[in-house]
Amino acid sequence: MSKTNQSAAATGCSKHIKSEVKSKGKWIAMNVITYQDPTGQERTWEGISRTTKKGTEADAVGVITVFEDPKSKSERVVLVRQYRPPMEAYTVEFPAGLIDVGETAEQAAVREMREETGLIVKAKFVSPATSLDPGIGNTTIKFVTCEVDMHDVGNTKPQPAEFTEVIIQPLNTLLSKLAEFSKAKDVVDSRLYTWAIAKCG
């Protein structure tokens, strides 16, 4: 065993050794990753990575927008429903999208909200980069909370630029509504369901 392997085994630390790209498309790549486990043994893992990953910014943003409805005075959250080919189904999720080159998470959140929902929003809080599915790949996402002024003339009749169905959902019925979507064979995004349980459960 090399000195490096002995050191890793002694401290009980795993470490990355190398990644080899086995297949690459426009958006994602399939990799075989070699790493060292806490005993010093080399192992391999299959994973995916985004070909669009650049710099230190996260790959994508997810946007959480909660507001008080001017008419009912009840809190509502902005969601989208769209077809996701890998799932072979429609999904219900927070608006989200990739961060463009040279764009901040805040800028991406505002842009994605305009594209997916037609709403004009203002970014408030940005989370650190968090993992999406670390057992599968190294893709990361920052969550951005936004505020929206429903009295703004630009938000009276929002028109999405993408193939998304915009859902303005009251929080007091959010969990039951998500259950309805699931029963109808839509797939609810796990991050949305987790948030809904914490917020409304």
C-alpha angles and dihedrals in degrees: 000000000000123000089252092052091045090052093050092046092048094052094040093236129146118214141186117252106175145329124218122197109227099173132009132193133174095279109017141028131209112226139186108216123202115203140162120243124216091270092057095254118139116234137173132228133187116229145156131231134188115253088210094064110126135166124336098309118104121261095245148001132232116203125215113191119176121173142164112256108237093220105040096026088223125130117255136184128214115235136165133218118205142153114264111195096204089056093043085221146076115272133204113216148135114286107270144160148156122294109242123228110280092013126121123223089251092053092046091051093052091046095047092049090053092047098043102034107014090234125136109224141171122227116237113167131019123198124214116263109286130190120257102199109347094183090062107031150343098256115138136197137195118210116221123194113210137190123220130198106216089190089064109111089227090061099049095088107012117192118200116220093210137059094272133128109221116221119196099192128188110234094223090066099030099110094047090047092051089050088054091052091050092049089052089056097255113135116235114214111248093229091055093047092049091050091047092052092049093045101038108013 
